[in-house]
Each structure stands twice: as structure tokens, then as C-alpha cells.
């Protein structure tokens, strides 16, 4: 994965200014990234920036689980349906909580792109859920130290049910920097979002 | 900012590193003995760095680490005892509890290494809590209840202390990384017990006093 940025000029075209496939984007207009159509937003600096970062990820997760619950895969059982509905409710609560906390500082609603997910397939849905959950855990673990206000820190944690094969040999979970998380979230978000302060 | 900077090594200043290099040979020998089978190069490095710079940690942070280590000792002993008790854990769950127990042992080693000479040994424990859970190690249902209690307590405890670690990025990050592992354990153990993996969208933090009051019956 390539993330092109110029620290001195704080230039970042988008969360991943280069595609995950490693093809540099500069000068190329991608269909999903239409400059005029989508909203554009910068996460901002300081604690507001960190909270917006969380808010963007929660928006993504809430939108994903809403889709999953609204159009469940064919062979879903009651147990899975109940769990996924609970998770959707959690993500919606997290999203709304952050939106309220950010008030006027909140980034706009993001337009998502789940075209890579096959919502009729259990494997595709649960596989994506696992990716999002581990990404979310790692993002929160990595973002804690970026916060200045301890009160925010206490609210920045979420529940995960995903597997634990990402835990290292010191028994520590993943912790990802925004520079690692944003390019992974980027393919699922249409809206142009910049994160200049984190890059 | 990179992923690897979250190791506890990154807070070490060059002067301390120099001292470390001088003492490394001796340190590695003694620590390798102490940590036994758990010893690994990264862990020893973390230990080496902390032994030197642990002295500079403010009491507020040392207190949190000692508190966390106490809880991890309880969990570690709980899973060791459970896995040793023949016939307690049903065959299909042995793998899960093995994994959880391994994590707790790693947390003990990690926190001990971070505290260096200030680390405490495992306290004397009474897993029956003075007889209240007399069948803790013979009845899987009781064992599962206690497991959930300890994991939920751990999640709430780390969450409650995160704010006290905000002055030290590396230790805060490590604590959050342990916290989410405890949350994974709690979710898993709750599922095994046929319960929901969560109580709501927001986990509640607990104060140190409340956590210790809850854990006290298990400390002999």
C-alpha cells in the first residue's frame, strides 16, 4: 500500500492518494472520486480531528451494518441476525454520540461505497465485518495517545467480537496509526476526505 | 508515526540506551531466568528499556501498572488452575481457555517487564472467594461465571485507568492494547455461557477502588 504525502507541505489528496493496488493516482480522476459530486471534508486538527477520525469510521461501520441488517444474506440464522442487529445498534449509537460531541465541528455525512461487498454472501459480509472490527479496534488503540483531553479517551472504546489472531506475542492487541487505517477505510468511502493533520 | 513505535522502547532517551547497552549482557541473563519459557527477544528488550526508564515513571503511572499487574496475576492464576483441573473445562472449550490463559500470562510478563524491579510477584489467591465459589474448579458453570466476572472487571478497570496514563503515550497505547484483548475475552466467554457479548453500546469504566473491592475476595 502506498500513501503519498509531503510532510513539509502537508499535502494530501485524499486518505489514500495512491490506490491500494499501488497505482499512483496523481492526475487521474477515478469514477468514484468525482470532485464536484461528493462532499469534501477535512477531519481537522487536535482532539476534534481525532474525534472526527473516529466519527468517520463509525459512520462507515454504522452504514455497513445497516445494510447487512436491511438485506441479510440468504442463510442467516436467528443467532447471527440478533448479533448483527445488536452491532448495528452499537455502531449507530457510537456514530450519533460522536456527532453530538462534535456538534458544529463534525464532518458531514459520508457517502459510502460497499460495491466490493456481496451482501448475499455470508462469507463476504462476515469477512468484511471482521476487517472493520479489527480495523476499528486498532484505530482506537492507536488514536488514544493522540487525544489531549482524558474525558474523550474514556469514551473512545468499543466492543469487538472478532477473532483474536491479531493479538501479538506480548498479548497486545493491534494499534494502528491513522496513516495505516485511513487507506484501508478509503475504498469504502466515496466522499473526499482529507486528514491533513494526521499525515 | 508508525505501528512499531507503540513498543515501550520508543520512550527511551539515548543516554539511557547507552546505560542499557553496558548492562545488557547481565540483564539478559537474569531476566531470561526470571521470565522462563515466556522470554522472547522483544519482551526482553521491552524489559531492558523499562528497567532503566521505569525509575523515571511518575508514581501515578507506576500505581496503574501495579494495579493492572495485580489483576493480570489473578486472571493468570485463574486460567492456569482451571486448565490444570482435570475434567473441568469441556473438551470443545479447552482451546479457547488455553488461548485466553496464554494472553493473561503474556500480560503478566509484559507488565512485570514494564515495571522492572517494581513488579510484584503473584499475590496469594483464593479462587473460591472464601468458600463462596467452593466449586470454582470443579463446576464449569461456576468457572465460566468467574471467568466472565474477571474479564468484565478487567475491561472496566483498564478503561477506568486510561485517563491516568495520558501523559505517557507508549504506556497508554499498550494499556489500550491489553484492554481490547480483555474485551475480546469477555465477548468470547459470554458467548460460551450463552450470553450476549456485550451489555450495550458503551462499556462502563470502573474506578480502581471499585475494581479492588470486587477483586478483594479472591485475594487471600
Boltz contact constraints between the chains, C-beta under 6 A:
constraints:
  - contact:
      token1: [A, 90]
      token2: [B, 201]
      max_distance: 6.0
  - contact:
      token1: [A, 93]
      token2: [B, 201]
      max_distance: 6.0
  - contact:
      token1: [A, 137]
      token2: [B, 180]
      max_distance: 6.0
  - contact:
      token1: [A, 141]
      token2: [B, 176]
      max_distance: 6.0
  - contact:
      token1: [A, 141]
      token2: [B, 177]
      max_distance: 6.0
  - contact:
      token1: [A, 141]
      token2: [B, 180]
      max_distance: 6.0
  - contact:
      token1: [A, 144]
      token2: [B, 172]
      max_distance: 6.0
  - contact:
      token1: [A, 144]
      token2: [B, 176]
      max_distance: 6.0
  - contact:
      token1: [A, 145]
      token2: [B, 169]
      max_distance: 6.0
  - contact:
      token1: [A, 145]
      token2: [B, 172]
      max_distance: 6.0
  - contact:
      token1: [A, 145]
      token2: [B, 173]
      max_distance: 6.0
  - contact:
      token1: [A, 150]
      token2: [B, 163]
      max_distance: 6.0
  - contact:
      token1: [A, 150]
      token2: [B, 166]
      max_distance: 6.0
  - contact:
      token1: [A, 153]
      token2: [B, 162]
      max_distance: 6.0
  - contact:
      token1: [A, 153]
      token2: [B, 163]
      max_distance: 6.0
  - contact:
      token1: [A, 154]
      token2: [B, 163]
      max_distance: 6.0
  - contact:
      token1: [A, 154]
      token2: [B, 205]
      max_distance: 6.0
  - contact:
      token1: [A, 159]
      token2: [B, 198]
      max_distance: 6.0
  - contact:
      token1: [A, 161]
      token2: [B, 187]
      max_distance: 6.0
  - contact:
      token1: [A, 161]
      token2: [B, 197]
      max_distance: 6.0
  - contact:
      token1: [A, 164]
      token2: [B, 184]
      max_distance: 6.0
  - contact:
      token1: [A, 167]
      token2: [B, 181]
      max_distance: 6.0
  - contact:
      token1: [A, 170]
      token2: [B, 106]
      max_distance: 6.0
  - contact:
      token1: [A, 170]
      token2: [B, 110]
      max_distance: 6.0
  - contact:
      token1: [A, 171]
      token2: [B, 103]
      max_distance: 6.0
  - contact:
      token1: [A, 171]
      token2: [B, 106]
      max_distance: 6.0
  - contact:
      token1: [A, 171]
      token2: [B, 107]
      max_distance: 6.0
  - contact:
      token1: [A, 172]
      token2: [B, 177]
      max_distance: 6.0
  - contact:
      token1: [A, 173]
      token2: [B, 177]
      max_distance: 6.0
  - contact:
      token1: [A, 173]
      token2: [B, 180]
      max_distance: 6.0
  - contact:
      token1: [A, 173]
      token2: [B, 181]
      max_distance: 6.0
  - contact:
      token1: [A, 175]
      token2: [B, 6]
      max_distance: 6.0
  - contact:
      token1: [A, 175]
      token2: [B, 173]
      max_distance: 6.0
  - contact:
      token1: [A, 175]
      token2: [B, 177]
      max_distance: 6.0
  - contact:
      token1: [A, 177]
      token2: [B, 1]
      max_distance: 6.0
